[in-house]
Amino acid sequence: LFLRDMKNNNIDADVVAYNTVIRALCDKLQWYDAKELVAEMEASGINPDQKTYGLLMSGLMKANKPGACLTLFEAACADQRTVALTENVQLYTTAVTAAGTLGDYERALDLVSRMTFAGVKPNMKTLTSLMGACLSGGRPDFAVDVFKKIKRPDGLALTRGVKAYCENKDFGPALDIIESQSDKERCIMTGKQVMSNYDYVLRCTLESRNYIAAQNIMTNLLDNGFIPSKKIFKTIVNSLNLVQKKTDKEVGVSISNYDENDEFKYLLSVFDSLDRRNLPCDATFYSAFLFEGARKGGLARKICSLVTIARTDTTQYGKEVCLDGSDEIDDACTVMKEITWSELFNNYSLYKEELDEIILPRIQSRVSPREIRQVLLAEQGVTFGARRNRVSPKE
């Protein structure tokens, strides 16, 4: 309609006018009409420019047609009339992104080689797209190599760097990238990206059963002032298959033979870390932990029983107590020793006779009305039916 009005007013449409209409069509995902308009444009003797091809390729990517995007680019490269137009960093970057969407990292690498040979220098966006192609193609080692070549990465490049290191099972550098964003004045990632990366690294470490690295992730997250979200707790439960293992026991499915004590110690370390910041845990995580203790039995079940008491019993926190080693002990004080859940589990035989003289970390858990039944069921599974209906939902 816009071009028709120009024609009716005897105004010749130029490449800028055509590109304006093509952009509007691409924004509406009307890529077929946009291609028809390019054909009309050429029939009118107006040659498409770099912007025209850029709009068409971006439109095809928006329409989720990466194959057609690459076909258009390669056709332009093969045509002597338009090959010079393709020697543009934006067009090559879009082509690399299309190859990455298809999971064809070899083609993405070839495109970068071709653009370099043509004298077009890849920019940060090009290399970031190449990282994405290597990751989708199952070559995180290549992605790490590409990441090291980016001098000033943005948030997306840093995020893909974290993913590349994690998929390469190299969790230290991944955590270093996130740690580098702790300085708010120099932070490049958004808060959402930082939390998403914490969640991703935590999931990868737990799925690899690298509990030391997973513990470092949680400690780092809390030390940098972040508060674990429901998604973080859900990641822990799902990565360790805690709910699935409860189901497996019921149907008699065998459990994998990795050291489950290390897993249980990790879960206890989460409670210890939260206690240092006086933060609550998620009810789903709390319930899954208790179900795991009931499944394991033995010492794990005894510890879980104490955890349920620590969640609701506040009497020890109302006493006038002096911690062991204090210089201010008097007759009004009850001398108590403060230990962590991990210490109790590792040295239970040492502490079991003096539990009344020990202060254990308090367990805080958000329990909504719809989660009461699940929490009650989990607690009853480790307390031998001794406790009933003692859940206080958070309003």
N, C-alpha and C positions, 0 to 999 in steps of 0.2 A: 504493500500500500504506500509506503514511504517512497519507494523508487518510482511507483506509478505517478504519484503526485509531482515528483521532480520532472518526470517526462512530460506530463500535462502542462507544466509551467515552462517547458522548453529549457530545462536545466539539465545539463549532461551529468550523469552519475559518474563519479570517479571511483578509484579503488577504496578511498576512505568511506564513501557512502555505502559501497557494497559490504565492506568489513563491518560497518555499524549494524547492518541488517543481519549479517552472518552471526555476529556476536549474540544478538537478541535471539535468533533461532537456536543457537547452541545452548544458551542459558535455559531455554525451554525444552531442551533435549530433542529438538526437531532436527536431528543431524542429517536426515535424508533430504529435507527441504533445503538445508544449508549447502549440501553437496550439489543439488540441482541449481542453486543460485550461483555457485562457482562456475558451473558449466555455462550458464547464461552469461555470466561475467566474461568468460573467455570468448564466447561467441560474439560478444559485443566489442571485442578487440581490446579488452582491459585485462592485463596480465595479473594474476594473483601475486601478492608479495609475501614476505616472510610472516607478516601478521596474519594473513589469510590462512596459511597453513597451520600457524600456531593455534588459531581459533578453531579450525576444523579438528585438529588432533586433540585439543583439550575437550572439545565437544564430544568426540568419540570416547574419550576416557570417562567423562561424566556419564555417558550413556552405557558405561560398562562394556565397551567394545574395544579392548586392547589389541585384539588381533587385527581389526580393521584399521586401527590407529597406526600400527606398524606397517601394514600394507600400503597405506597412503604415504607414509614417510619413505618407504623403500621405492615406491613408484616415482616419487619426486626426485629421489637420488639417482634413479636410472634414466631420467629424462634430461637430456642435455640442456633443455630450455629452463629447467627449474633446479638443476643440481646445485647451482651457486646459492640458491635461496636456502637450501638445507644446511649450509655451513654456518649454523647459528647455534649457540649454546642452549637456548631455550628449547629449540626443536629436538636437538639430540637428547636433552634431559627428559623431555616428554616421551621420546622413543624408549629410553632406558627404563623409565617408569612402567611403560607398557610391557616391556619384556619381563620386568620383575613381577608384574601382575600375573603374567602367564607362567611364572616360575622358571623362566628360561634364562638362568644366570649366564650361560655361555654366550648367548646372543647379546646380553647386556654388556658383557666384557668386550665383545667384538665391536659393539657400537662405540664404546669409549675409546677403543684403540683406533677406530676409523676417524673419530672426531679429532683425536690428537694428531693423527697423520695428516688430516686436512688443515691443521693449524688452529683448530678451535680448542681452547684450553678449558677443561672441565672445571666448573665452579663447585661450591659447597653443595648446592642442591643436586648437581649431577652425581657427585660422589655419595651423597645420602641416598639417592635413588638406586645407585649401584649396590650399596649396602643392603637395601631392601630386597634387591634381586637375588643377591647371594644368600640372604637368609631364607627367602621363600624357596630357593633352589636347594636348600640343605647344605650349604657350604659356609657355616659360620666362621671358619678359619680364614676364608677369603674376605669376609665382611670385616673381621678384625684388622686385617692388613689394610683395607681401604680406610677404615676409621682412623688409623694411625697417620694417614696422609692428610687428614683434614686439620688445618691449623687452628681455625676458630669455629668449632662446631656450634650449631644452635641447639635448641631443646630437642628437636626431632633427631638430629644426628647423635646427640648424647644418649637418647633413649634407645636408638638402634645399636649404639655401641654397647650399652648395658646388655641388650638382648644377645648380641654377638658373643660377648664374653661368657654369658651364662650358658648359651647353647654349646659353647666350647668347653664347658665345665671349669672355667677359670673365674671363680667367684670373687677373688680378691680385687682385681682391677674393676670389676663391675661395681663392687661396693665403693671403691675409691672414686668412681665417677659420681655416684650419688652423694658421697661425702663432700665432694668438691662444691656441691650446691648448698652447703650449710650456711655459707656466708651470704646473708640476704642482699648485701650491696653488690656482690659479684655473681649472684645466682642467675643462671640463664634459663633453667627449666621453670615452668609454672609449678605451683604447689600441687596441682593435680598430676602433673607428670612425675614429680618426685615420689608421691605416694604410690602411683601406678608402678614405678620402677622398684620401689621397696617390695611391693606385692609380688612382682614378677620374679625378682631375685629370690625372695623367700620361697616361692613355689618351686623354683628350680633346685634350690639347695635341699629342700625336704624331699622332693621326688628322687633326688640323687642319694638320699639318706646321709647327707653331710650335715650332721646336727651341730657341729662346732660352728660351721659357717652360718647356719640358720640362727643360732643363738647370737652370733655377732651382728646379724642383720637386725634382730629385735632390739638388742642393746643400743646399736647405732641409731635406730629410729627413735627410741625413747630419749637417748642422750641429746639428740638434736631438737628436742622439744615437740616432736610429732606425737599425736595420739592415735593408737591403732584403731582402724575403722572396723565395722562389721565385716567388710570384705576381707581384711587381713585375717581375722579369726576364721572366717569361712575357708580361706585358702589353706590354713593350717589343717583344718578338719579334713578337707577334700584331698590335699596332697598326701596325707598320711593314711587315707582311706579308713578313717576311724569308724565311720558309720557302716561302711561296707564290711569291715571285719566283724562288727557286732552281728551283722546278718550272716556272715560266713559261719560263725560259730553255731548259729541256730540251725543251719542246713548241713553242717558237717563238712564244710569246705576247708581244706588245709590252708594254713597261713604261711606266708613266705618266711624263710629261715634267717632273716637278718636279725641283728641283736636288738630285740624289742626293749631291753633295759635302757639302751641309749635313747630310744624313742621316748620312753616314759620319763627319763631324766630331762629330756628336752622340754616336754610338756610342763614339768615342774618348774623348769627355769623360766618359762613364760610367766607363771604366777609370781615368782620371785622378782622378775623384772618389773612387772606391773606394780608390785607392792612398793618398790623403791620410788615410784612416781605417784603412789596412792591413787592408782587408776583401776577402774572396774574392768572385768572381762565380759565377753558376750555369753549369753545364756546357752547358746548352741555349743560353743566351745566348752563351757563348763560341763554340760551334760555329756558331750562326747568323751571328755576326759574321764568322767566317772564310769561311763559304759566300758571304756578301755580298761580301767582298773578292775572292774568286775570281771571282765573277760580274762584278764591275766591272773587274777586271784593272788593268793599269798601276800607278800609284803606290799605289792602295789595296791591291793584292795584295802589293806590296813591304812595306808597313807591316804587313800581316797576317803576313807571313813573320817579321818582327822580333818581332811579338807572340808567336808560337809559341816563339821562342827565349827570350824574356823569361819565359815561363811555366815553363820547365824549367831554364834555365841560371842557376845561382846563383853562378858563379865570380866575377862582377864584384862581388858583395856580400861576398865573402870577402877582397877585396884591401884593403890599407892605402891608402885613397884620401883625397885632399883635394879638396873641391869648389872649383871655379873661384871665385876671389874670397876664399878663406880666408886669414886672417892667419897660419896655422900651417903653412905649406908647408916641408917639409924634404926631404932626399935620400931618405928612406924612403917618401915619398908619391908616388903617381901622380896627377897633376892631372887631375881629371875634371869635366866640366860636366854638371849635372843639368837635364834638360828634360822636358816632358810629351809625351805622345803627340800631343796637339793641335798643340803647337809643331813637332814633327817633321814632321807632315803639312803644315802651313802653310808651312814653310821647309825642305823636304827638299833642295832644291838647295844650300842653305847648309850643311847638316849631312852630306850623303851621303858626303863624303870623309873625315870624321872620326868615323865611328860608333864606332870602337874607343876613342875618347876621351870618349865620352858615356855617362852613366848614364840609362837609360830606366826609367820606373816598372815595378816588378815586377808581373807578372800572376799572380794567385792564382785558382785555379778548383777548385771541388769536383767531383771526377769519381768517380762510383760505378762499380762493376764493370759494370753494365748500360749505362753511358754511354761506356765505353771505345771501342767500335767507332765510335760517332758522332764522338767527338773525334778519333780517328785519321784518319777519312775527311776531316774538315774540315781538319785540319792538313796532310794530304798534298795537299790541293787548292791550297794556297798556298806550299808549300815545294818544289815541283817534284820530289817523290819523294825529297828528300835526307834526310828524317828518317823513321825507322821505329821503331814500338814503343817510344816513349819516354814513354808515359803512366803516371803514378804515381797509381793510384786512392786516394782517401781511404778509409781503413778506417773 
